[in-house]
Amino acid sequence: MHRYPRDMIGYGPSRPDPKWPGGAKIAVSFVLNYEEGGENSVLHGDAASEAFLSDIAGAQPWPGQRHWNMESIYEYGARAGFWRLRDMFAEAGVPVTVYGVASALARSPEQVEAMKDAGWEIASHGLKWVEHKDMPEDEERASILEAIRLHEEVVGERPRGWYTGRCSENTVRLVAEEGGFDWLSDTYDDDLPYWRRIGTRDQLVIPYTLEANDMRFATAPGYITGEQFYTYLRDSFDQLYREGDAGRPAMMTIGLHNRLIGRPGKAAGLRRFLDHIAGFDGVWVARRADIARHWAITHPPAATERPSEMDRARFVEAFGGIYEHSPWIAERAFDLELGPAHDRPAGLANALARIFRTATEEERLGVLRAHPDLAGKLAGAKRLTEASSSEQASAGLDALTDDERETFTRLNDAYTAKHGIPFIIAVRDHDKAGILAAFERRLENDSASEIGEACRQVERIARLRLEALS
């Protein structure tokens, strides 16, 4: 059994209507990362200085040394940038979610007081603004718990949201397992929140962004001017707003850092964006806590049985009848590399079809010959499988006139005598007249062509059966 953990399908082609409050066409989330005082520094017990997300081009860690310039740039974010942004958001009446590094918050009590006075949500950004990728699992778990403890001590309440940023492959699981977070954001994989099953817990994920993010002032390729940042945010907003106006609302996240966007020339681009979105109706600017609360009420997690998580016996029980009287197809499909993409009808249909397509010729013919005649003797004796019976009834083949029944019998006999297989068609795609017309036309084909067509129809029938189960 091979299981692929990455989810490459998500909501697929039919994403849900988020039903944003007031019928909004877009939800906008402003996130301010507060990292100043929590970055790598020998003062903080780290092995080297910080080298990430500053205006120092090509910065490298200084092992065992303080990097005075780097520290000074981070200090600008706390001393000047934060207050500029506080005033700007207050003027615009915009609520904010803070990703607060616990150790940084502990070193910035006045800023924490200002965040609380403004009604901002203060989520956790971990204990320190350092890499988690090489942390042993026990060490990372302990770091998460200490971040929660210190956050509650400094802020006055525990964090209900989490974003690490410099995370490990274990971070999302460890945070979810802690069990106290309404949302987490260590993913970048969607335009809408979604539920992720982790162990026995349904964890809400609100994806974050690294592109509508001022970090690109400090990375290449990136922004040079505030106008470039504004242009990208404006274009992203306008596209999402247009989609929302067309009935496909989504959300937009804007990621910010005090020491970056807090500089005057860069801040001017953010101000232009705030002015831009103020000119639109149907915009819900919300904290992530508000988005999480709305999603939990409007789209609570659904208890669904996932094919990729079934054991073999349950998988075959559920899907062994999708190909008529051929449970061996489900048996073999179970051993494929299944994952979340196969938990929906299209993906599961593809997995089963792969087994059918790679079977021996005799095995495929066995599947074809397992199908009943249309309106034949088995139907008359009510000995069809439940799926076949429902399908034939959908086209009215269970209520034929005597003349129609005679016609079907004649065509069935002629087709089987010529091609050696029953006539197979996905009846749910046709009405009675269309089925008869196809019957007459295909009777004239050569057998090789008909076997190929019958195989395609079997796959189509399987797809429709899986859709009916969903």
C-alpha positions as CSV (number, residue, x, y, z in Angstrom):
1,M,0.0,0.0,0.0
2,H,1.4,3.4,-1.1
3,R,-0.1,6.6,0.1
4,Y,0.9,10.0,-1.2
5,P,0.4,12.7,1.5
6,R,0.4,15.8,-0.6
7,D,-3.0,17.2,-1.5
8,M,-2.9,18.3,-5.2
9,I,-6.6,18.8,-5.7
10,G,-8.0,20.8,-2.7
11,Y,-11.5,22.0,-3.6
12,G,-11.0,21.1,-7.3
13,P,-13.0,22.8,-10.0
14,S,-16.0,23.5,-7.7
15,R,-14.7,25.5,-4.7
16,P,-17.4,26.3,-2.1
17,D,-19.1,29.7,-1.8
18,P,-17.5,31.1,1.3
19,K,-20.7,33.2,1.9
20,W,-18.7,36.1,3.3
21,P,-20.6,38.4,5.7
22,G,-22.8,40.9,3.9
23,G,-22.4,39.0,0.6
24,A,-18.9,40.3,0.2
25,K,-17.1,39.5,-3.0
26,I,-13.7,39.2,-1.3
27,A,-12.2,38.8,2.2
28,V,-9.0,40.7,2.8
29,S,-6.6,39.8,5.6
30,F,-3.8,42.1,6.6
31,V,-1.0,40.3,8.6
32,L,1.7,42.2,10.4
33,N,4.7,40.0,11.4
34,Y,6.2,41.1,14.7
35,E,9.7,39.6,14.8
36,E,11.9,42.4,16.1
37,G,13.7,41.1,19.1
38,G,13.0,37.5,18.3
39,E,15.5,37.1,15.5
40,N,18.7,35.2,15.5
41,S,21.3,36.9,17.8
42,V,24.0,35.7,20.1
43,L,22.3,37.9,22.6
44,H,19.4,35.5,22.4
45,G,21.5,32.4,22.8
46,D,21.8,31.7,19.1
47,A,25.0,30.6,17.4
48,A,25.1,33.5,14.9
49,S,23.4,36.7,13.8
50,E,20.3,37.0,11.7
51,A,20.6,37.0,7.9
52,F,17.0,36.9,6.7
53,L,14.6,39.6,5.5
54,S,16.5,42.9,5.9
55,D,17.7,45.6,3.6
56,I,21.3,44.4,3.8
57,A,21.9,42.9,0.4
58,G,23.5,39.4,0.5
59,A,23.5,39.3,4.3
60,Q,25.2,36.2,5.8
61,P,25.1,35.0,9.4
62,W,28.0,36.1,11.6
63,P,28.9,33.0,13.7
64,G,29.5,33.9,17.3
65,Q,29.2,37.7,16.7
66,R,26.5,40.4,17.0
67,H,25.8,42.0,13.7
68,W,25.3,45.6,14.7
69,N,23.8,46.8,11.4
70,M,21.4,43.9,11.2
71,E,20.2,44.5,14.8
72,S,19.7,48.2,14.0
73,I,17.6,47.4,11.0
74,Y,15.3,45.1,13.1
75,E,15.2,47.8,15.8
76,Y,13.9,50.3,13.2
77,G,10.9,48.0,12.7
78,A,10.0,48.1,16.4
79,R,11.0,51.8,17.1
80,A,9.5,53.5,14.0
81,G,8.0,51.2,11.4
82,F,5.5,49.7,13.8
83,W,4.1,53.0,14.9
84,R,3.8,54.3,11.3
85,L,1.8,51.2,10.4
86,R,-0.3,51.4,13.6
87,D,-1.3,55.0,12.7
88,M,-1.9,54.1,9.0
89,F,-4.2,51.2,9.8
90,A,-6.1,53.2,12.5
91,E,-6.7,56.0,9.9
92,A,-8.1,53.5,7.4
93,G,-10.1,51.7,10.1
94,V,-8.6,48.4,9.1
95,P,-8.3,45.4,11.5
96,V,-5.1,43.5,11.7
97,T,-3.8,40.1,12.6
98,V,-0.3,40.1,14.2
99,Y,2.0,37.1,13.9
100,G,3.8,37.7,17.1
101,V,7.1,36.0,18.0
102,A,6.7,35.3,21.7
103,S,10.2,36.4,22.7
104,A,9.8,39.5,20.5
105,L,6.5,40.5,22.1
106,A,8.1,40.0,25.5
107,R,10.7,42.6,24.6
108,S,8.1,45.1,23.3
109,P,5.5,45.7,25.9
110,E,4.4,49.1,24.6
111,Q,3.8,47.7,21.1
112,V,1.8,44.8,22.7
113,E,-0.4,47.4,24.6
114,A,-0.9,49.3,21.3
115,M,-2.0,46.1,19.5
116,K,-4.5,45.3,22.2
117,D,-5.8,48.9,22.4
118,A,-6.4,48.7,18.6
119,G,-8.3,45.5,18.8
120,W,-5.8,43.6,16.7
121,E,-5.6,39.8,16.9
122,I,-2.3,38.6,18.2
123,A,-1.5,35.2,16.9
124,S,1.6,33.2,17.7
125,H,4.6,33.3,15.4
126,G,6.6,30.8,17.4
127,L,9.0,31.2,20.3
128,K,11.8,32.7,18.3
129,W,12.2,33.9,14.7
130,V,14.5,31.0,13.8
131,E,14.5,28.0,11.5
132,H,12.6,24.9,12.7
133,K,13.6,22.6,9.8
134,D,16.5,20.9,11.7
135,M,14.8,20.7,15.1
136,P,14.2,17.3,16.4
137,E,10.5,16.7,16.9
138,D,10.6,16.7,20.7
139,E,12.5,20.0,20.6
140,E,10.1,21.6,18.3
141,R,7.1,20.4,20.3
142,A,8.7,21.9,23.4
143,S,9.3,25.2,21.6
144,I,5.7,25.4,20.5
145,L,4.5,24.8,24.1
146,E,6.9,27.4,25.5
147,A,5.8,29.9,22.8
148,I,2.2,29.4,24.0
149,R,3.2,29.8,27.6
150,L,5.2,33.0,27.1
151,H,2.6,34.5,24.8
152,E,-0.1,34.0,27.4
153,E,2.1,35.5,30.0
154,V,3.0,38.6,27.9
155,V,-0.3,39.2,26.1
156,G,-2.7,38.0,28.8
157,E,-4.4,35.3,26.9
158,R,-3.2,32.3,24.9
159,P,-2.9,32.6,21.1
160,R,-5.7,31.0,19.0
161,G,-3.9,31.2,15.7
162,W,-0.4,30.0,14.6
163,Y,2.1,30.7,11.9
164,T,5.7,29.6,12.2
165,G,7.0,30.6,8.7
166,R,10.4,29.0,9.0
167,C,8.8,25.6,9.7
168,S,9.7,22.0,9.5
169,E,7.8,19.1,8.0
170,N,6.4,18.4,11.4
171,T,5.2,21.9,12.4
172,V,1.6,21.7,11.1
173,R,1.0,18.3,12.7
174,L,2.6,19.3,16.0
175,V,0.6,22.6,16.2
176,A,-2.7,20.8,15.3
177,E,-1.9,18.1,17.9
178,E,-1.6,20.7,20.6
179,G,-5.3,21.1,20.1
180,G,-5.8,24.7,21.1
181,F,-5.7,26.6,17.8
182,D,-8.7,27.8,15.9
183,W,-6.5,28.2,12.8
184,L,-3.0,27.8,11.5
185,S,-1.4,29.3,8.5
186,D,1.8,27.4,7.6
187,T,0.6,26.7,4.1
188,Y,0.4,28.7,0.9
189,D,-1.8,26.3,-1.1
190,D,-5.2,27.9,-1.6
191,D,-7.3,31.1,-1.9
192,L,-9.8,29.8,0.7
193,P,-9.6,28.3,4.2
194,Y,-10.0,24.6,4.4
195,W,-10.2,21.8,7.0
196,R,-7.3,19.4,7.3
197,R,-7.7,16.1,9.1
198,I,-4.7,15.6,11.4
199,G,-5.0,12.5,13.7
200,T,-8.4,12.8,15.2
201,R,-8.7,16.5,14.8
202,D,-10.1,18.6,12.1
203,Q,-7.8,21.6,11.9
204,L,-8.8,24.8,10.1
205,V,-6.1,26.1,7.8
206,I,-6.1,29.7,6.5
207,P,-3.3,29.7,3.9
208,Y,-0.8,32.5,4.0
209,T,1.1,34.2,1.2
210,L,4.8,34.8,0.2
211,E,4.0,36.8,-2.9
212,A,1.5,39.5,-1.8
213,N,4.1,40.0,0.9
214,D,6.6,42.9,1.5
215,M,9.3,40.3,2.1
216,R,10.0,40.6,-1.6
217,F,11.6,44.0,-0.9
218,A,14.4,41.9,0.7
219,T,14.5,39.0,-1.8
220,A,15.1,38.6,-5.5
221,P,13.2,38.9,-7.7
222,G,11.5,41.5,-5.6
223,Y,10.1,45.0,-5.3
224,I,12.2,48.1,-5.4
225,T,9.6,50.8,-4.8
226,G,6.4,51.2,-2.9
227,E,4.7,51.7,-6.3
228,Q,5.7,48.2,-7.4
229,F,4.3,46.7,-4.3
230,Y,1.1,48.7,-4.7
231,T,0.7,47.6,-8.3
232,Y,1.0,43.9,-7.4
233,L,-1.4,44.2,-4.5
234,R,-3.9,46.2,-6.7
235,D,-3.8,43.7,-9.5
236,S,-4.2,40.7,-7.2
237,F,-7.2,42.4,-5.5
238,D,-8.8,43.4,-8.7
239,Q,-8.5,39.9,-10.1
240,L,-10.0,38.3,-7.0
241,Y,-12.7,40.9,-6.8
242,R,-13.6,40.2,-10.5
243,E,-13.9,36.5,-9.6
244,G,-16.0,37.3,-6.6
245,D,-18.3,39.4,-8.8
246,A,-18.6,36.4,-11.1
247,G,-19.8,34.2,-8.2
248,R,-16.5,32.7,-7.0
249,P,-15.5,34.7,-3.9
250,A,-12.1,34.1,-2.3
251,M,-9.7,35.7,0.1
252,M,-6.6,37.8,-0.2
253,T,-3.8,37.9,2.4
254,I,-1.2,40.7,2.6
255,G,1.9,39.9,4.5
256,L,3.8,42.8,6.2
257,H,6.9,43.4,8.3
258,N,7.6,46.4,10.4
259,R,11.2,46.8,9.3
260,L,10.3,46.5,5.6
261,I,6.9,48.1,4.8
262,G,7.4,50.4,7.8
263,R,10.0,52.5,5.8
264,P,8.4,55.6,4.4
265,G,8.9,54.9,0.7
266,K,7.6,51.4,1.0
267,A,4.7,52.4,3.3
268,A,3.5,54.8,0.6
269,G,2.6,51.8,-1.6
270,L,0.6,50.2,1.2
271,R,-1.3,53.5,1.8
272,R,-2.2,53.6,-1.9
273,F,-3.6,50.0,-1.6
274,L,-5.6,50.9,1.4
275,D,-7.1,53.8,-0.5
276,H,-7.7,51.6,-3.5
277,I,-9.8,49.0,-1.7
278,A,-11.7,51.6,0.2
279,G,-13.4,52.5,-3.1
280,F,-15.1,49.2,-3.5
281,D,-18.3,47.8,-2.1
282,G,-18.5,44.2,-1.0
283,V,-15.0,44.0,0.6
284,W,-14.8,42.3,4.0
285,V,-11.5,43.3,5.7
286,A,-11.2,40.9,8.6
287,R,-8.8,39.5,11.1
288,R,-7.9,35.9,10.7
289,A,-9.8,35.1,13.9
290,D,-13.0,36.5,12.3
291,I,-12.4,34.5,9.1
292,A,-11.9,31.4,11.2
293,R,-15.0,32.0,13.2
294,H,-17.1,32.6,10.1
295,W,-15.7,29.5,8.3
296,A,-16.3,27.2,11.3
297,I,-20.0,28.3,11.4
298,T,-20.6,28.5,7.7
299,H,-18.5,25.5,6.6
300,P,-18.0,23.2,9.5
301,P,-15.8,20.1,8.9
302,A,-17.8,17.3,7.3
303,A,-17.3,13.7,8.4
304,T,-16.4,12.0,5.2
305,E,-14.9,8.6,4.6
306,R,-11.8,9.0,2.5
307,P,-10.9,6.2,0.0
308,S,-7.1,6.9,0.5
309,E,-7.5,6.2,4.2
310,M,-9.6,3.0,4.0
311,D,-8.2,-0.4,4.7
312,R,-8.2,-3.0,1.9
313,A,-11.4,-4.8,3.0
314,R,-13.4,-1.5,3.3
315,F,-12.0,-0.2,0.0
316,V,-13.1,-3.3,-1.9
317,E,-16.4,-3.4,-0.1
318,A,-17.1,0.2,-1.2
319,F,-15.7,0.1,-4.8
320,G,-15.6,-3.6,-5.7
321,G,-18.9,-3.2,-7.6
322,I,-18.0,-0.1,-9.6
323,Y,-16.8,-2.3,-12.5
324,E,-19.5,-4.9,-13.0
325,H,-18.9,-8.1,-11.1
326,S,-15.1,-7.3,-11.1
327,P,-13.9,-6.7,-7.5
328,W,-10.4,-7.5,-8.6
329,I,-10.1,-4.0,-10.1
330,A,-10.6,-2.4,-6.7
331,E,-8.3,-5.0,-5.1
332,R,-5.4,-3.9,-7.4
333,A,-6.2,-0.2,-7.3
334,F,-5.8,-0.3,-3.5
335,D,-2.1,-0.9,-4.0
336,L,-1.6,2.1,-6.2
337,E,-0.1,5.3,-4.8
338,L,-3.4,6.8,-3.6
339,G,-3.7,10.2,-1.9
340,P,-6.1,13.0,-1.3
341,A,-6.5,13.5,-5.1
342,H,-8.2,10.0,-5.2
343,D,-10.7,10.9,-2.5
344,R,-12.9,12.5,-5.1
345,P,-14.8,10.8,-7.9
346,A,-12.5,11.9,-10.8
347,G,-9.4,10.7,-9.0
348,L,-10.8,7.4,-7.8
349,A,-12.2,6.8,-11.3
350,N,-8.7,7.3,-12.7
351,A,-7.2,4.9,-10.3
352,L,-9.7,2.2,-11.1
353,A,-9.4,2.9,-14.9
354,R,-5.6,2.5,-14.7
355,I,-6.1,-1.1,-13.4
356,F,-8.7,-1.8,-16.1
357,R,-6.5,-0.4,-18.9
358,T,-3.4,-2.3,-17.9
359,A,-5.2,-5.7,-17.4
360,T,-4.8,-8.5,-19.8
361,E,-7.0,-8.6,-22.8
362,E,-8.9,-11.6,-21.4
363,E,-9.4,-9.8,-18.1
364,R,-10.9,-6.8,-19.9
365,L,-13.1,-9.0,-22.0
366,G,-14.3,-10.6,-18.7
367,V,-15.4,-7.2,-17.5
368,L,-17.2,-6.5,-20.7
369,R,-19.0,-9.9,-20.7
370,A,-20.0,-9.3,-17.0
371,H,-22.3,-6.5,-18.1
372,P,-25.9,-7.4,-18.7
373,D,-27.8,-6.9,-21.9
374,L,-29.9,-3.7,-22.1
375,A,-33.5,-4.5,-21.2
376,G,-32.6,-8.2,-21.4
377,K,-33.6,-11.4,-19.5
378,L,-31.7,-10.5,-16.3
379,A,-33.6,-7.1,-16.2
380,G,-36.9,-8.9,-16.8
381,A,-36.1,-11.3,-14.0
382,K,-34.9,-8.4,-11.7
383,R,-31.5,-10.0,-11.4
384,L,-29.4,-6.9,-12.2
385,T,-27.0,-5.4,-9.8
386,E,-28.4,-2.4,-8.0
387,A,-26.3,-0.1,-10.0
388,S,-27.3,-1.6,-13.4
389,S,-30.9,-1.6,-12.4
390,S,-30.8,2.1,-11.4
391,E,-29.0,3.0,-14.6
392,Q,-31.3,1.2,-16.9
393,A,-34.3,2.7,-15.1
394,S,-32.9,6.2,-15.6
395,A,-33.3,5.8,-19.3
396,G,-36.8,4.2,-19.0
397,L,-35.5,0.8,-20.0
398,D,-37.6,-0.8,-17.2
399,A,-40.8,0.4,-18.8
400,L,-40.7,-0.7,-22.4
401,T,-43.6,-1.3,-24.7
402,D,-43.8,-4.8,-26.2
403,D,-42.5,-3.4,-29.5
404,E,-39.5,-1.7,-27.8
405,R,-38.7,-4.9,-25.9
406,E,-38.8,-6.9,-29.1
407,T,-36.4,-4.3,-30.7
408,F,-34.0,-4.5,-27.9
409,T,-34.0,-8.3,-27.9
410,R,-33.3,-8.3,-31.6
411,L,-30.5,-5.9,-31.3
412,N,-29.0,-7.6,-28.3
413,D,-28.9,-10.9,-30.0
414,A,-27.4,-9.5,-33.3
415,Y,-24.8,-7.5,-31.4
416,T,-23.6,-10.3,-29.2
417,A,-23.5,-12.8,-32.1
418,K,-21.4,-10.4,-34.1
419,H,-19.0,-9.0,-31.5
420,G,-19.0,-11.6,-28.7
421,I,-19.8,-9.1,-26.0
422,P,-23.0,-7.4,-24.8
423,F,-23.8,-3.9,-26.1
424,I,-22.4,-1.5,-23.5
425,I,-23.3,2.2,-23.2
426,A,-23.4,4.7,-20.4
427,V,-27.2,4.9,-20.4
428,R,-27.2,7.9,-18.0
429,D,-25.7,10.0,-20.8
430,H,-28.6,9.2,-23.1
431,D,-32.4,8.9,-23.5
432,K,-34.1,5.8,-24.9
433,A,-34.1,7.1,-28.4
434,G,-30.4,8.0,-28.3
435,I,-29.6,4.5,-26.9
436,L,-31.4,2.8,-29.8
437,A,-29.8,5.1,-32.4
438,A,-26.3,4.2,-31.0
439,F,-27.2,0.5,-30.9
440,E,-28.2,0.5,-34.6
441,R,-25.1,2.5,-35.6
442,R,-22.5,0.5,-33.5
443,L,-23.9,-2.8,-34.7
444,E,-22.3,-2.1,-38.0
445,N,-18.8,-1.5,-36.6
446,D,-16.0,-4.0,-36.7
447,S,-15.5,-6.0,-33.5
448,A,-12.1,-4.5,-32.7
449,S,-13.6,-1.0,-32.8
450,E,-16.5,-2.1,-30.7
451,I,-14.4,-3.6,-28.0
452,G,-12.4,-0.4,-27.8
453,E,-15.7,1.6,-27.6
454,A,-17.1,-0.8,-25.0
455,C,-14.0,-0.3,-22.8
456,R,-14.5,3.5,-23.0
457,Q,-18.1,3.1,-22.1
458,V,-17.3,0.9,-19.1
459,E,-14.9,3.6,-17.8
460,R,-17.6,6.2,-18.3
461,I,-20.1,4.0,-16.4
462,A,-17.6,3.7,-13.5
463,R,-17.1,7.4,-13.4
464,L,-20.9,8.0,-13.2
465,R,-21.3,5.4,-10.5
466,L,-18.6,7.0,-8.4
467,E,-20.2,10.4,-8.8
468,A,-23.5,8.9,-7.6
469,L,-21.8,7.7,-4.5
470,S,-20.3,11.0,-3.6
